[in-house]
Amino acid sequence: MTRRPPGRPPLTGLRVLDLATLFAGPLSATLLGDFGAEVIKVEHPRQPDPSRGHGPSKDGVGLWWKLLGRNKRTITLDLSTRGGRATLLRLAATADVIVENFRPGTLEKWDLGWPELSAVNPRLVLARVTGFGQFGPYAHRPGFGTLAEAMSGFAAITGEPDAPPTLPPFGLADSIAGIATAYAVMTALAAREHTGEGQVVDMAIIEPILTVLGPQPTWYDQLGHVQPRTGNRSQNNAPRNTYRTADGGWVAVSTSAQSVAERVMHLVGRPELVAEPWFGSGAERAAHSDVLDEAVGTWIARRTREDVLAAFEKAEAAVAPIQDVREVMTDPQYLALDTVTTVDDPELGPLRMQNVLFRLSATPGAIRWAGRPHGADTDAVLTELGLTASDLAALRTEGAT
């Protein structure tokens, strides 16, 4: 069978202006760029995207930016200046999508709101990513993912029952909102195929994380049920926990399916528990977590992690090792999928990072380059736009680039 060479990336021809900073908005633009969109990252000339300085750096180069800024051309514009505003409008006329995350009213203050942008390009999609959305009592508050993790109910259900609520040590709400924004942009672009017109996407970071938390509002509405903190246990099935192995490793076990729960109990030598009247229901098993955890935990504690994983796999029971990033980088399944791939970077040389988010069989995405230096493509992009050398010099004199 002859394998057909991959076609051009599916978003080829789509132009995206990324005006956003930090994580949610820029991540959405990264995801679009991964599948062929031309993404132009617009940063302030003197105040680069703060993500360039977040986390560890090497030789003065921020490593988080290498991931978040991949597949983006980088230019500088001060949108509050006359020249910066005029140049952005010229760019907007050529674009399909603008992603921004200024506080509501900021673009309007610069006369760059939806009326002005849609006037130069009626087909434009403007994605506005903020902590709380474009309206409502909190709209003008500064908003970050941490606040969404707190407000949404995530922190309230995370952690041990007798311990404080727990926030994630990474940008969870921002990342979920970034993925959701890419989906929202593609939905708006699909609508444009029918209407011929663009529209505004209003993405509040507090909302997508609430969606992924599941049916908690419905439970509360219908039953008055408030989900408590249960640590690693679940109220819906058991055994479901983390267990320590004889060699000091850890594994996670899940038994969401009844058949898997039964196989686990046979594996650990406690088949009599399967016959208990309460074992046939996930919620009832969860009510007997102490008994089930003792049975599974005792069996696992007598064996090495390698032996535990092998036995569970043979029994077709659900288990996974608890891995830190060192093990993730060498995990055979991740290696097979090329989940963490290598990118050649002019500044740092070979650089490993997460690959594109999913695989398409005919038109796959790709990482064409890692995050580029601040403003590296300003002259090239603006020259392509039709600006002359004297125009560029005037913008620099004004402080607009």
C-alpha positions as CSV (number, residue, x, y, z in Angstrom):
1,M,0.0,0.0,0.0
2,T,1.4,3.4,-1.0
3,R,1.4,6.0,1.7
4,R,0.1,9.3,0.3
5,P,2.4,12.3,1.3
6,P,0.8,14.6,3.7
7,G,-1.1,17.6,2.3
8,R,-0.6,21.1,3.2
9,P,-1.6,22.0,6.8
10,P,-5.3,22.6,7.1
11,L,-5.1,26.2,8.3
12,T,-2.7,27.3,5.6
13,G,-3.8,30.8,4.4
14,L,-5.2,31.8,7.7
15,R,-3.6,34.9,9.2
16,V,-3.8,35.5,13.0
17,L,-2.6,38.5,14.9
18,D,-1.7,37.6,18.5
19,L,-1.9,40.7,20.6
20,A,-2.3,38.8,23.9
21,T,0.1,38.2,26.7
22,L,0.9,35.4,29.1
23,F,-1.0,32.2,28.5
24,A,-4.6,31.7,27.5
25,G,-4.8,34.0,24.5
26,P,-1.3,33.2,23.2
27,L,-1.8,29.5,23.6
28,S,-4.9,29.6,21.4
29,A,-2.8,31.3,18.7
30,T,0.0,28.7,19.1
31,L,-2.5,25.9,18.5
32,L,-3.7,27.6,15.3
33,G,-0.1,28.1,14.2
34,D,0.7,24.5,14.8
35,F,-1.7,23.6,12.0
36,G,-0.5,26.0,9.4
37,A,-2.0,29.4,10.3
38,E,0.4,32.4,9.9
39,V,0.6,33.8,13.4
40,I,2.1,37.3,13.9
41,K,2.9,38.0,17.5
42,V,2.5,41.7,18.3
43,E,4.3,42.8,21.4
44,H,5.0,46.2,23.0
45,P,8.4,47.5,21.9
46,R,9.6,48.0,25.5
47,Q,7.4,45.6,27.4
48,P,7.6,42.1,25.8
49,D,5.1,39.4,26.6
50,P,5.8,38.5,30.3
51,S,5.9,34.8,29.4
52,R,9.4,35.4,28.0
53,G,10.5,35.8,31.6
54,H,8.4,33.2,33.3
55,G,10.1,30.1,34.7
56,P,13.7,28.9,34.0
57,S,15.8,30.4,31.3
58,K,19.0,29.2,29.5
59,D,21.6,31.7,28.5
60,G,19.1,34.5,29.2
61,V,16.5,32.9,26.9
62,G,13.1,32.1,28.5
63,L,12.2,28.5,27.9
64,W,8.5,28.8,28.4
65,W,8.4,31.3,25.5
66,K,10.1,28.8,23.2
67,L,7.0,26.6,23.6
68,L,4.3,29.4,23.7
69,G,5.9,31.4,20.9
70,R,6.5,28.6,18.4
71,N,5.3,29.0,14.8
72,K,4.9,32.8,15.4
73,R,6.6,35.7,13.7
74,T,7.3,38.4,16.2
75,I,6.9,42.1,15.7
76,T,6.7,45.1,18.0
77,L,4.0,47.8,18.0
78,D,2.9,50.3,20.6
79,L,-0.8,50.4,20.0
80,S,-1.3,53.5,22.0
81,T,0.7,55.6,19.5
82,R,-0.8,57.1,16.3
83,G,1.6,55.1,14.2
84,G,1.0,51.9,16.1
85,R,-2.7,52.2,15.8
86,A,-2.6,53.0,12.1
87,T,-0.2,50.0,11.5
88,L,-2.4,47.6,13.4
89,L,-5.4,48.7,11.3
90,R,-3.4,47.9,8.2
91,L,-2.5,44.5,9.6
92,A,-6.1,43.9,10.6
93,A,-7.3,44.5,7.1
94,T,-5.1,41.5,6.0
95,A,-6.0,39.2,8.9
96,D,-8.6,36.6,9.6
97,V,-8.3,36.5,13.4
98,I,-7.1,38.8,16.2
99,V,-6.6,37.4,19.7
100,E,-6.3,40.0,22.5
101,N,-6.5,39.9,26.3
102,F,-6.5,43.5,27.4
103,R,-8.9,44.5,30.1
104,P,-12.3,45.4,28.6
105,G,-12.3,48.9,27.2
106,T,-8.5,49.1,26.5
107,L,-8.8,48.6,22.7
108,E,-11.7,51.0,22.7
109,K,-9.5,53.6,24.5
110,W,-7.1,53.4,21.6
111,D,-9.9,53.6,19.0
112,L,-9.2,50.0,18.1
113,G,-12.4,48.4,19.2
114,W,-14.8,46.2,17.2
115,P,-16.3,49.1,15.2
116,E,-12.9,50.2,14.0
117,L,-11.5,46.8,13.3
118,S,-14.6,45.4,11.6
119,A,-14.8,48.6,9.5
120,V,-11.4,47.8,7.9
121,N,-12.2,44.1,7.7
122,P,-15.8,42.9,8.0
123,R,-14.6,39.2,7.8
124,L,-12.4,39.5,10.9
125,V,-12.9,37.3,14.0
126,L,-11.9,39.1,17.2
127,A,-11.2,36.8,20.1
128,R,-11.3,38.6,23.4
129,V,-9.8,36.5,26.2
130,T,-10.2,38.0,29.7
131,G,-10.5,36.7,33.3
132,F,-14.2,37.5,33.7
133,G,-15.6,38.3,30.2
134,Q,-16.5,41.6,28.6
135,F,-19.4,42.5,30.9
136,G,-20.7,41.8,34.4
137,P,-19.7,43.1,37.8
138,Y,-16.2,41.7,37.7
139,A,-15.4,42.5,34.0
140,H,-12.9,45.3,34.8
141,R,-11.0,43.4,37.5
142,P,-7.6,42.0,36.7
143,G,-8.1,38.3,36.0
144,F,-5.7,35.4,36.1
145,G,-6.1,31.7,35.8
146,T,-5.5,31.3,39.6
147,L,-8.6,33.2,40.2
148,A,-10.6,31.0,37.9
149,E,-9.3,27.9,39.6
150,A,-10.5,29.3,42.9
151,M,-13.9,30.7,41.7
152,S,-14.9,27.7,39.6
153,G,-15.0,25.2,42.4
154,F,-11.8,23.4,41.3
155,A,-9.8,24.4,44.4
156,A,-12.7,23.6,46.7
157,I,-12.7,19.9,45.6
158,T,-9.0,19.5,45.3
159,G,-6.9,18.2,48.2
160,E,-7.4,16.0,51.2
161,P,-10.6,16.3,53.2
162,D,-8.9,17.8,56.3
163,A,-6.4,20.0,54.4
164,P,-6.8,23.4,52.7
165,P,-8.2,23.8,49.2
166,T,-5.4,23.2,46.7
167,L,-4.4,25.2,43.6
168,P,-2.6,23.5,40.7
169,P,1.1,24.3,40.4
170,F,0.7,25.2,36.7
171,G,-1.6,27.2,34.4
172,L,-4.5,24.9,34.4
173,A,-7.4,27.3,33.8
174,D,-5.4,29.4,31.3
175,S,-4.5,26.2,29.4
176,I,-8.1,25.0,29.3
177,A,-9.2,28.5,28.2
178,G,-6.5,28.6,25.5
179,I,-7.7,25.3,24.0
180,A,-11.3,26.5,24.2
181,T,-10.5,29.8,22.5
182,A,-8.9,28.0,19.6
183,Y,-12.1,25.9,19.3
184,A,-14.2,29.1,19.5
185,V,-12.2,30.8,16.8
186,M,-12.6,27.8,14.5
187,T,-16.4,27.9,15.2
188,A,-16.6,31.6,14.3
189,L,-14.6,31.0,11.1
190,A,-17.0,28.2,10.2
191,A,-19.9,30.6,10.7
192,R,-18.1,33.1,8.5
193,E,-18.3,30.5,5.7
194,H,-22.1,30.8,5.9
195,T,-22.6,34.5,6.7
196,G,-19.5,36.1,5.0
197,E,-18.9,38.1,8.2
198,G,-16.7,37.9,11.2
199,Q,-17.8,38.3,14.8
200,V,-16.5,38.8,18.4
201,V,-15.6,35.8,20.6
202,D,-16.0,36.7,24.3
203,M,-13.9,34.1,26.2
204,A,-14.0,34.4,30.0
205,I,-11.2,32.2,31.7
206,I,-13.6,31.4,34.6
207,E,-15.9,29.5,32.3
208,P,-14.1,26.7,30.4
209,I,-12.7,25.3,33.7
210,L,-16.2,25.1,35.1
211,T,-17.2,23.1,32.1
212,V,-14.5,20.5,32.6
213,L,-15.4,20.1,36.3
214,G,-18.5,18.1,35.2
215,P,-22.1,18.1,36.4
216,Q,-21.5,19.8,39.8
217,P,-24.0,22.7,39.1
218,T,-26.6,20.1,38.0
219,W,-26.0,18.0,41.0
220,Y,-26.5,21.0,43.3
221,D,-29.5,22.2,41.4
222,Q,-31.3,18.9,41.5
223,L,-30.1,17.4,44.7
224,G,-28.4,20.1,46.7
225,H,-25.3,18.0,46.5
226,V,-21.9,19.8,47.1
227,Q,-18.9,17.7,46.1
228,P,-16.4,17.5,49.0
229,R,-12.6,17.2,48.9
230,T,-11.8,13.5,48.9
231,G,-8.1,13.5,48.1
232,N,-7.3,10.8,45.5
233,R,-10.5,9.0,46.2
234,S,-13.6,9.3,44.1
235,Q,-17.2,9.3,45.2
236,N,-18.2,7.4,42.1
237,N,-16.0,4.3,42.2
238,A,-13.3,2.4,44.2
239,P,-10.6,1.4,44.4
240,R,-9.3,4.6,43.0
241,N,-6.2,6.0,44.6
242,T,-2.4,6.2,44.5
243,Y,-0.5,3.3,46.1
244,R,3.2,3.0,47.1
245,T,5.2,0.0,45.8
246,A,7.9,-2.0,47.7
247,D,10.7,-0.1,45.9
248,G,9.4,3.4,46.8
249,G,7.6,4.0,43.6
250,W,3.9,5.0,43.1
251,V,1.1,3.8,40.9
252,A,-2.4,5.0,40.2
253,V,-5.3,2.6,39.9
254,S,-8.7,3.4,38.4
255,T,-11.8,1.1,38.4
256,S,-14.4,3.2,36.7
257,A,-15.7,0.1,34.9
258,Q,-17.3,-2.7,37.0
259,S,-15.4,-5.4,35.1
260,V,-12.1,-3.7,35.8
261,A,-12.9,-3.4,39.5
262,E,-13.6,-7.2,39.6
263,R,-10.4,-8.0,37.8
264,V,-8.4,-5.9,40.3
265,M,-9.9,-7.7,43.3
266,H,-9.1,-11.1,41.8
267,L,-5.6,-9.9,41.0
268,V,-4.9,-8.8,44.6
269,G,-6.2,-12.1,46.0
270,R,-9.5,-10.8,47.4
271,P,-12.2,-12.3,45.2
272,E,-14.6,-12.6,48.1
273,L,-15.1,-8.9,48.0
274,V,-16.6,-9.1,44.6
275,A,-19.4,-11.1,46.1
276,E,-20.3,-8.4,48.6
277,P,-23.7,-6.9,47.9
278,W,-22.2,-3.4,47.8
279,F,-19.6,-4.3,45.2
280,G,-21.9,-4.1,42.2
281,S,-22.3,-0.3,42.4
282,G,-19.5,2.3,41.9
283,A,-20.9,4.6,44.5
284,E,-21.3,1.8,47.0
285,R,-17.7,0.6,46.4
286,A,-16.6,4.2,47.0
287,A,-18.4,4.1,50.4
288,H,-16.2,1.1,51.2
289,S,-13.0,2.7,50.1
290,D,-11.1,1.8,53.3
291,V,-11.7,-1.9,52.8
292,L,-10.7,-1.8,49.1
293,D,-7.7,0.5,49.6
294,E,-6.4,-1.8,52.2
295,A,-6.7,-4.8,50.0
296,V,-5.1,-3.2,47.0
297,G,-2.6,-1.2,48.9
298,T,-1.3,-4.2,50.9
299,W,-0.8,-6.3,47.7
300,I,1.0,-3.4,45.9
301,A,3.2,-2.6,48.8
302,R,4.8,-6.1,48.7
303,R,5.9,-5.7,45.0
304,T,8.1,-3.5,43.0
305,R,6.5,-1.0,40.6
306,E,7.7,-2.9,37.6
307,D,6.1,-6.1,38.9
308,V,2.9,-4.3,39.8
309,L,2.6,-2.7,36.3
310,A,3.3,-6.1,34.6
311,A,0.7,-7.9,36.7
312,F,-2.0,-5.3,36.2
313,E,-1.3,-5.3,32.4
314,K,-1.6,-9.1,32.3
315,A,-4.9,-9.0,34.2
316,E,-6.2,-6.2,31.9
317,A,-6.7,-3.9,34.9
318,A,-6.2,-0.2,34.7
319,V,-3.0,1.1,36.2
320,A,-0.3,3.8,35.4
321,P,3.0,4.7,37.0
322,I,3.1,8.1,38.7
323,Q,5.9,9.7,36.7
324,D,7.8,13.0,37.0
325,V,9.1,14.8,33.9
326,R,12.2,12.7,33.8
327,E,10.2,9.5,33.3
328,V,7.8,11.2,30.9
329,M,10.7,12.0,28.6
330,T,11.6,8.3,28.3
331,D,8.2,6.7,28.6
332,P,7.8,4.2,25.7
333,Q,4.2,5.3,24.9
334,Y,5.1,8.9,24.7
335,L,8.2,8.0,22.6
336,A,6.0,6.0,20.2
337,L,3.6,9.0,19.8
338,D,6.5,11.5,19.6
339,T,4.6,13.5,22.2
340,V,7.7,15.3,23.2
341,T,9.6,16.1,20.0
342,T,12.8,17.8,19.1
343,V,12.9,21.3,17.4
344,D,16.1,22.8,16.1
345,D,16.4,26.3,17.5
346,P,18.9,29.0,16.3
347,E,19.4,30.3,19.8
348,L,19.6,27.1,21.9
349,G,20.2,24.3,19.4
350,P,18.1,21.1,19.6
351,L,15.2,21.8,21.9
352,R,12.6,19.3,23.2
353,M,9.0,20.3,23.8
354,Q,5.5,19.0,23.5
355,N,4.4,18.2,20.0
356,V,1.2,19.5,18.3
357,L,-1.9,18.6,20.2
358,F,-3.3,15.9,18.0
359,R,-2.5,13.9,14.8
360,L,-4.3,14.3,11.5
361,S,-3.7,11.5,9.0
362,A,-3.8,13.6,5.8
363,T,-2.9,17.1,6.8
364,P,-0.8,17.0,10.0
365,G,0.4,20.0,11.9
366,A,4.0,20.7,12.7
367,I,6.4,22.8,14.7
368,R,8.2,24.9,12.1
369,W,10.2,26.9,14.6
370,A,10.4,27.6,18.4
371,G,9.6,31.0,19.9
372,R,11.6,33.8,18.2
373,P,13.4,36.8,19.7
374,H,11.4,39.9,20.6
375,G,10.6,41.9,17.5
376,A,12.7,39.6,15.2
377,D,10.3,39.9,12.3
378,T,9.1,43.5,12.6
379,D,10.8,44.9,9.5
380,A,10.0,41.9,7.4
381,V,6.3,41.8,8.3
382,L,5.7,45.5,7.9
383,T,7.7,45.7,4.6
384,E,5.4,42.9,3.3
385,L,2.5,45.1,4.4
386,G,3.8,47.8,2.1
387,L,5.6,50.1,4.5
388,T,8.7,51.8,3.1
389,A,12.1,52.2,4.8
390,S,11.1,55.8,5.6
391,D,7.8,54.6,7.1
392,L,9.7,52.2,9.4
393,A,12.1,54.9,10.4
394,A,9.2,57.2,11.3
395,L,7.6,54.5,13.4
396,R,10.8,53.9,15.3
397,T,11.2,57.6,15.9
398,E,7.7,57.8,17.3
399,G,8.5,54.8,19.6
400,A,5.7,52.8,17.8
401,T,8.0,49.9,17.0
